[in-house]
């Protein structure tokens, strides 16, 4: 098929704009975040070293692999989550019956004694390993460690939450979340994935993702608030970070995500925080299903993909619902105020209109 010269000219201009945006704005964001991560990890490693002295079951899994830290997630340029992986799940069964959206419980195997578990004192009378009890113990240890560690003048525990959150130098917030890795397992609530009628991802990738498994995090779950409070305390939040990252390899997917996060930080960091980086990542995964062919993810298509994701975002904000990619019964907008979602919808639409109508918009954005 012959493409008119003027279309080629527009396309090459857009590619130039995207590359320049990546070189300027995206790289500046990454460099700043990398610098902050180094500082955050120095402080957190020192705190966790003190925790381990007091309680050897909480061993830090925050290790540096050539500048990349396993279990560290960037929530925003000043907010981070660090997962600390706990040992031993052998005597516990994973129970995921759909009654707790986005969550599951760990229950003692039939006939197994509590005393066989490394976490014996956190197992309830019903035989569940309580996420909240483990988190509460961990919170106490971290609070004590903050007073003893060498960064005690610049790190403070955030008090009004059951989660383990630190404030570093008044400007950075770090959540430290105890978790179990569940390799070789796949939750029943995500069993619909991948959708049979969609040729993405490739079966080999699906197999790798399911073998890799998922994580169970001890953190507050918005989806459960107001439900059975006893069960809510025992429940662990399902997390698919590794699976999501594996799916976004290839083509310009990672690059798209970096641009989306940069646009989000610069223009959509709004009151009530309705548009998170995780929402952007989720919509990118849905866009991958809508455009399953690899040729649809080369750099010529990057502008179309980003506009498509913004149009999806407007639709989600207007419907006031954004389904989790692996757990569609879970709404990522749950707990967000209608006013915050309405305001975000207007801001995203304004941004999208600029991107659709001005071929040089990235110079200003």
ZAZA-315725 format. One record per residue (C-alpha): residue number from 1; chain; x, y, z. Coordinates in pm, 1 decimal. Layout:
N
PT    k  c         u         v         w
PT  NUM  A         X         Y         Z
...
***
This chain:
365
PT    k  c         u         v         w
PT    1  A       0.0       0.0       0.0
PT    2  A     137.7     342.4     -93.2
PT    3  A     142.3     593.6     190.6
PT    4  A     106.6     961.8      90.5
PT    5  A     429.5    1161.4     148.0
PT    6  A     254.2    1409.7     376.8
PT    7  A     147.5    1122.0     608.1
PT    8  A     506.6     997.8     623.5
PT    9  A     617.7    1353.6     709.1
PT   10  A     360.7    1380.4     992.8
PT   11  A     459.0    1035.8    1120.9
PT   12  A     831.3    1113.6    1124.4
PT   13  A     761.7    1446.1    1300.2
PT   14  A     565.4    1262.0    1568.2
PT   15  A     843.6    1004.4    1614.5
PT   16  A    1092.9    1290.8    1647.2
PT   17  A     866.3    1458.0    1908.7
PT   18  A     828.6    1132.1    2105.1
PT   19  A    1203.7    1066.1    2100.6
PT   20  A    1275.2    1421.8    2213.1
PT   21  A    1015.8    1394.3    2492.1
PT   22  A    1179.1    1069.3    2608.7
PT   23  A    1527.9    1223.3    2593.7
PT   24  A    1422.7    1536.0    2783.3
PT   25  A    1125.9    1487.1    3015.0
PT   26  A    1120.1    1107.4    3063.5
PT   27  A    1494.7    1073.8    3124.5
PT   28  A    1491.7    1369.5    3367.0
PT   29  A    1211.9    1200.0    3564.0
PT   30  A    1399.7     867.6    3565.1
PT   31  A    1727.3    1029.6    3675.5
PT   32  A    1554.8    1211.4    3962.5
PT   33  A    1372.6     895.4    4073.5
PT   34  A    1694.7     690.1    4051.4
PT   35  A    1867.2     941.9    4280.6
PT   36  A    1576.6     929.3    4527.8
PT   37  A    1573.7     546.9    4519.9
PT   38  A    1941.7     536.4    4621.0
PT   39  A    1862.3     755.6    4922.3
PT   40  A    1545.9     563.5    5012.4
PT   41  A    1718.8     225.2    4994.4
PT   42  A    2012.8     337.0    5210.1
PT   43  A    1772.1     445.3    5483.7
PT   44  A    1538.2     144.7    5456.7
PT   45  A    1825.2    -107.4    5450.8
PT   46  A    1958.7      48.7    5770.2
PT   47  A    1615.4      31.4    5936.7
PT   48  A    1561.2    -330.8    5824.8
PT   49  A    1905.0    -428.9    5954.8
PT   50  A    1789.9    -315.9    6301.5
PT   51  A    1459.3    -502.0    6257.1
PT   52  A    1643.8    -824.2    6173.0
PT   53  A    1858.5    -794.5    6486.5
PT   54  A    1539.5    -781.4    6696.8
PT   55  A    1343.0   -1040.4    6497.4
PT   56  A    1535.6   -1273.9    6259.5
PT   57  A    1214.1   -1388.2    6085.0
PT   58  A    1191.4   -1047.6    5915.9
PT   59  A    1495.1   -1069.4    5689.4
PT   60  A    1546.3    -784.8    5443.2
PT   61  A    1505.0    -893.0    5080.3
PT   62  A    1591.7    -543.1    4953.6
PT   63  A    1902.8    -622.9    4751.8
PT   64  A    2077.7    -419.7    4484.2
PT   65  A    2105.8    -594.4    4144.8
PT   66  A    2312.3    -351.2    3933.0
PT   67  A    2115.8     -50.2    4051.1
PT   68  A    1778.4    -230.3    4043.4
PT   69  A    1611.9    -331.2    4369.4
PT   70  A    1395.5    -641.6    4382.6
PT   71  A    1056.7    -564.5    4537.2
PT   72  A    1076.4    -184.2    4502.1
PT   73  A     785.0     -12.6    4328.7
PT   74  A     775.1     356.5    4233.5
PT   75  A     427.2     486.0    4321.5
PT   76  A     522.2     845.9    4232.2
PT   77  A     850.0    1042.8    4228.7
PT   78  A     817.9    1097.7    4607.3
PT   79  A     632.8     778.9    4706.7
PT   80  A     765.2     423.6    4704.8
PT   81  A     663.6      76.2    4817.6
PT   82  A     917.6    -181.7    4926.4
PT   83  A     812.5    -544.8    4954.7
PT   84  A     988.6    -752.8    5219.2
PT   85  A     949.3   -1121.6    5132.9
PT   86  A     887.9   -1356.0    5425.8
PT   87  A     999.6   -1718.9    5445.2
PT   88  A     801.8   -2042.8    5475.0
PT   89  A     453.6   -2105.5    5351.2
PT   90  A     477.3   -2483.3    5355.9
PT   91  A     208.3   -2566.9    5612.2
PT   92  A     -40.7   -2316.8    5480.2
PT   93  A    -294.8   -2357.3    5200.2
PT   94  A    -382.5   -2073.6    4964.6
PT   95  A    -761.2   -2017.0    4973.2
PT   96  A    -910.7   -1797.8    4701.6
PT   97  A   -1285.0   -1858.3    4680.0
PT   98  A   -1389.7   -1518.8    4543.1
PT   99  A   -1553.3   -1391.7    4862.8
PT  100  A   -1274.1   -1137.8    4916.6
PT  101  A   -1224.2    -932.0    4596.9
PT  102  A    -853.7    -882.6    4526.5
PT  103  A    -756.9   -1085.6    4833.3
PT  104  A    -704.2   -1441.7    4957.1
PT  105  A    -629.6   -1613.0    5286.3
PT  106  A    -365.5   -1857.5    5405.4
PT  107  A    -506.5   -2144.2    5612.4
PT  108  A    -336.3   -2425.7    5797.8
PT  109  A    -339.2   -2747.6    5596.6
PT  110  A    -576.1   -3013.2    5729.8
PT  111  A    -424.4   -3201.4    6019.8
PT  112  A    -117.2   -2976.1    6044.3
PT  113  A     -23.9   -2838.2    6384.0
PT  114  A      15.1   -2465.0    6435.4
PT  115  A     351.5   -2527.2    6598.0
PT  116  A     487.2   -2645.6    6261.8
PT  117  A     456.9   -2293.0    6125.0
PT  118  A     734.6   -2037.1    6150.1
PT  119  A     460.8   -1778.3    6217.1
PT  120  A     278.3   -1979.7    6485.6
PT  121  A     168.9   -1685.2    6705.6
PT  122  A       4.1   -1505.6    6410.5
PT  123  A    -228.6   -1796.5    6327.6
PT  124  A    -586.6   -1736.1    6444.3
PT  125  A    -807.7   -1985.4    6629.5
PT  126  A    -972.0   -2064.9    6293.2
PT  127  A    -632.3   -2156.8    6146.2
PT  128  A    -576.0   -1847.0    5928.7
PT  129  A    -242.1   -1671.5    5911.3
PT  130  A    -343.0   -1314.2    5994.0
PT  131  A    -196.2   -1051.4    5761.0
PT  132  A    -286.6    -775.7    6007.0
PT  133  A    -121.4    -945.8    6306.8
PT  134  A     204.2    -993.6    6114.8
PT  135  A     189.4    -631.6    5996.5
PT  136  A     121.6    -505.7    6348.4
PT  137  A     427.0    -690.6    6484.4
PT  138  A     638.7    -564.4    6194.9
PT  139  A     516.8    -207.4    6254.6
PT  140  A     629.2    -222.5    6619.8
PT  141  A     972.7    -351.8    6516.9
PT  142  A    1015.9     -83.5    6248.5
PT  143  A     914.0     193.9    6493.8
PT  144  A    1182.3      72.8    6737.2
PT  145  A    1437.6      38.9    6456.0
PT  146  A    1373.9     398.9    6339.2
PT  147  A    1481.0     522.8    6685.4
PT  148  A    1802.2     316.9    6677.7
PT  149  A    1917.7     340.8    6315.2
PT  150  A    2188.0     581.3    6197.7
PT  151  A    1930.1     787.4    5999.5
PT  152  A    1704.9     844.0    6303.0
PT  153  A    1716.7    1225.2    6262.0
PT  154  A    1575.9    1212.8    5908.4
PT  155  A    1330.1     920.3    5922.3
PT  156  A     993.6     917.1    6103.1
PT  157  A     718.6     658.4    6128.6
PT  158  A     376.6     773.7    5998.7
PT  159  A     141.6     701.2    6287.8
PT  160  A    -223.4     719.0    6171.0
PT  161  A    -230.3     392.1    5971.9
PT  162  A    -205.4      16.1    6029.6
PT  163  A      48.6       5.4    5744.6
PT  164  A     423.2      44.4    5786.1
PT  165  A     497.8     386.8    5638.3
PT  166  A     806.3     601.1    5681.9
PT  167  A     858.7     967.9    5603.7
PT  168  A    1217.9    1042.2    5498.1
PT  169  A    1348.3    1402.2    5512.5
PT  170  A     986.1    1523.3    5530.6
PT  171  A     935.7    1483.7    5153.2
PT  172  A     956.0    1111.6    5070.1
PT  173  A     704.5     846.8    5179.6
PT  174  A     798.7     478.7    5181.2
PT  175  A     561.5     194.2    5257.2
PT  176  A     728.2    -131.8    5364.6
PT  177  A     497.0    -427.4    5303.7
PT  178  A     553.5    -782.5    5435.4
PT  179  A     465.1   -1040.9    5167.2
PT  180  A     483.5   -1401.9    5054.0
PT  181  A     589.2   -1502.9    4704.5
PT  182  A     355.6   -1762.6    4550.6
PT  183  A     551.9   -1922.2    4267.5
PT  184  A     395.2   -2196.4    4055.4
PT  185  A      43.7   -2102.5    4171.6
PT  186  A    -226.6   -1906.0    3992.0
PT  187  A    -532.1   -1764.2    4172.0
PT  188  A    -878.5   -1889.6    4083.9
PT  189  A   -1003.4   -1528.4    4068.6
PT  190  A    -764.7   -1472.4    3774.2
PT  191  A    -840.4   -1804.6    3601.9
PT  192  A   -1027.5   -1631.4    3313.2
PT  193  A    -691.0   -1490.7    3196.0
PT  194  A    -582.7   -1496.0    2918.5
PT  195  A    -906.2   -1441.8    2727.6
PT  196  A    -932.2   -1724.4    2469.8
PT  197  A   -1050.3   -1501.7    2181.4
PT  198  A    -752.6   -1261.0    2209.7
PT  199  A    -420.9   -1369.7    2051.6
PT  200  A    -211.9   -1179.6    2309.0
PT  201  A       2.4   -1262.7    2497.5
PT  202  A     184.5   -1554.0    2331.7
PT  203  A     118.8   -1892.2    2505.6
PT  204  A     488.6   -1916.5    2602.9
PT  205  A     465.2   -1583.2    2786.0
PT  206  A     140.7   -1693.0    2953.9
PT  207  A     315.2   -2008.2    3075.3
PT  208  A     610.9   -1805.5    3211.0
PT  209  A     379.3   -1559.7    3386.9
PT  210  A     175.7   -1836.0    3553.7
PT  211  A     490.3   -2023.2    3661.7
PT  212  A     632.7   -1703.2    3810.2
PT  213  A     309.2   -1666.8    4009.7
PT  214  A     212.5   -1364.8    4218.0
PT  215  A     265.0   -1207.3    4561.2
PT  216  A      42.7   -1188.4    4869.1
PT  217  A      83.4    -857.8    5050.5
PT  218  A      -1.5    -761.7    5406.5
PT  219  A    -166.5    -424.1    5347.4
PT  220  A    -504.7    -256.9    5379.4
PT  221  A    -739.5    -356.9    5099.5
PT  222  A    -981.5     -81.2    4991.7
PT  223  A   -1206.8    -342.4    4826.5
PT  224  A   -1275.1    -503.7    5167.7
PT  225  A   -1344.7    -193.5    5373.0
PT  226  A   -1681.9    -219.1    5542.9
PT  227  A   -1705.7    -596.5    5485.3
PT  228  A   -1651.4    -878.6    5737.1
PT  229  A   -1386.5    -709.4    5951.9
PT  230  A   -1248.3   -1031.8    6108.3
PT  231  A   -1179.9   -1180.6    5765.1
PT  232  A   -1046.4    -848.0    5643.2
PT  233  A    -770.0    -866.0    5905.8
PT  234  A    -667.9   -1216.1    5797.4
PT  235  A    -679.6   -1142.1    5423.8
PT  236  A    -373.0   -1089.0    5204.2
PT  237  A    -385.7    -858.2    4900.8
PT  238  A    -298.3   -1023.2    4566.8
PT  239  A     -28.0    -848.1    4364.3
PT  240  A      80.8    -925.6    4006.1
PT  241  A     367.6    -677.6    3963.0
PT  242  A     614.7    -930.2    3819.1
PT  243  A     350.7   -1070.0    3580.7
PT  244  A     259.2    -720.1    3459.1
PT  245  A     623.1    -628.0    3401.5
PT  246  A     683.1    -946.8    3202.0
PT  247  A     380.7    -876.7    2979.6
PT  248  A     504.4    -526.7    2898.9
PT  249  A     829.0    -643.2    2742.4
PT  250  A     881.2    -602.8    2368.3
PT  251  A     800.1    -327.9    2119.6
PT  252  A     753.1      19.8    2261.5
PT  253  A     537.4     -97.0    2556.1
PT  254  A     786.4      -0.3    2830.3
PT  255  A     854.2     328.2    2654.2
PT  256  A     480.0     400.3    2634.3
PT  257  A     453.9     334.9    3008.2
PT  258  A     740.9     575.6    3082.0
PT  259  A     573.5     849.0    2873.2
PT  260  A     234.0     784.6    3037.7
PT  261  A     386.7     805.9    3386.6
PT  262  A     569.2    1127.6    3297.5
PT  263  A     250.3    1287.0    3156.7
PT  264  A      64.0    1169.2    3466.1
PT  265  A     318.7    1322.0    3707.7
PT  266  A     331.3    1652.0    3518.6
PT  267  A     -40.2    1701.9    3441.9
PT  268  A    -259.3    1450.4    3627.9
PT  269  A    -128.3    1457.1    3985.3
PT  270  A    -471.3    1571.4    4102.4
PT  271  A    -659.6    1611.8    4433.6
PT  272  A    -774.2    1271.4    4563.4
PT  273  A    -517.3    1098.8    4338.0
PT  274  A    -771.0     932.1    4103.4
PT  275  A    -516.8     872.8    3822.2
PT  276  A    -229.7     668.4    3964.7
PT  277  A      68.1     527.0    3775.1
PT  278  A     -89.2     184.7    3836.0
PT  279  A    -408.7     290.8    3655.8
PT  280  A    -190.8     394.3    3358.0
PT  281  A     -10.6      57.8    3363.7
PT  282  A    -345.5    -128.8    3378.9
PT  283  A    -487.8      59.5    3079.4
PT  284  A    -166.4      -9.0    2886.5
PT  285  A    -223.5    -383.8    2942.6
PT  286  A    -580.2    -352.4    2810.4
PT  287  A    -442.0    -162.1    2508.6
PT  288  A    -206.8    -458.1    2444.0
PT  289  A    -514.7    -683.5    2417.8
PT  290  A    -684.9    -440.1    2179.1
PT  291  A    -370.8    -430.3    1961.4
PT  292  A    -227.0    -783.6    1987.7
PT  293  A      11.6    -773.1    1689.3
PT  294  A     373.7    -679.1    1753.4
PT  295  A     376.0    -445.3    1450.2
PT  296  A     117.0    -233.2    1634.8
PT  297  A     380.5    -164.9    1901.5
PT  298  A     665.4     -26.9    1694.9
PT  299  A     761.6     339.5    1737.8
PT  300  A     547.9     451.4    1439.2
PT  301  A     238.3     354.7    1639.4
PT  302  A     336.3     500.3    1973.8
PT  303  A     127.4     817.4    1933.5
PT  304  A    -183.4     612.2    1846.2
PT  305  A    -131.0     381.5    2143.9
PT  306  A     -91.8     670.4    2389.7
PT  307  A    -401.3     848.6    2252.5
PT  308  A    -593.3     518.6    2274.0
PT  309  A    -498.2     478.8    2640.8
PT  310  A    -605.9     835.5    2721.3
PT  311  A    -943.2     777.4    2552.8
PT  312  A    -981.3     456.9    2760.2
PT  313  A    -895.9     657.2    3072.3
PT  314  A   -1164.3     918.8    2996.6
PT  315  A   -1421.2     640.3    2949.5
PT  316  A   -1322.4     476.6    3282.9
PT  317  A   -1335.6     808.5    3470.7
PT  318  A   -1678.9     889.6    3326.0
PT  319  A   -1810.8     540.5    3413.6
PT  320  A   -1636.5     571.4    3752.3
PT  321  A   -1489.2     225.7    3718.6
PT  322  A   -1145.0      94.1    3621.8
PT  323  A   -1121.2    -286.6    3644.9
PT  324  A    -794.1    -444.2    3760.7
PT  325  A    -630.1    -623.9    3466.3
PT  326  A    -606.5    -971.6    3624.2
PT  327  A    -895.9    -932.5    3871.4
PT  328  A   -1171.8    -749.0    3679.1
PT  329  A   -1412.1    -771.9    3975.9
PT  330  A   -1180.1    -533.5    4157.2
PT  331  A   -1229.0    -163.3    4080.8
PT  332  A    -914.7      54.0    4096.6
PT  333  A   -1133.6     362.6    4150.6
PT  334  A   -1302.2     220.3    4462.0
PT  335  A   -1284.5     472.3    4745.2
PT  336  A   -1221.3     767.7    4509.9
PT  337  A   -1472.7    1050.9    4540.0
PT  338  A   -1708.6    1117.7    4243.8
PT  339  A   -1587.3    1479.4    4244.5
PT  340  A   -1221.7    1374.8    4211.3
PT  341  A   -1309.0    1138.9    3922.7
PT  342  A   -1516.7    1409.0    3749.6
PT  343  A   -1236.2    1663.8    3780.7
PT  344  A    -982.1    1408.6    3650.9
PT  345  A   -1208.1    1328.4    3355.1
PT  346  A   -1208.3    1698.0    3253.2
PT  347  A    -830.0    1726.4    3292.1
PT  348  A    -762.8    1408.8    3092.5
PT  349  A   -1000.7    1522.2    2818.5
PT  350  A    -823.3    1862.1    2799.9
PT  351  A    -485.1    1684.5    2772.5
PT  352  A    -615.5    1436.8    2511.2
PT  353  A    -762.7    1716.4    2298.5
PT  354  A    -422.6    1890.6    2296.3
PT  355  A    -249.6    1566.5    2193.5
PT  356  A    -500.0    1489.4    1917.3
PT  357  A    -501.4    1837.2    1764.9
PT  358  A    -147.2    1968.0    1807.9
PT  359  A     128.5    1767.5    1643.5
PT  360  A     390.0    1963.4    1842.0
PT  361  A     214.2    1932.1    2177.9
PT  362  A     492.4    1731.9    2341.5
PT  363  A     718.0    2036.1    2327.5
PT  364  A     485.1    2205.3    2577.4
PT  365  A     374.0    1902.7    2779.0
***
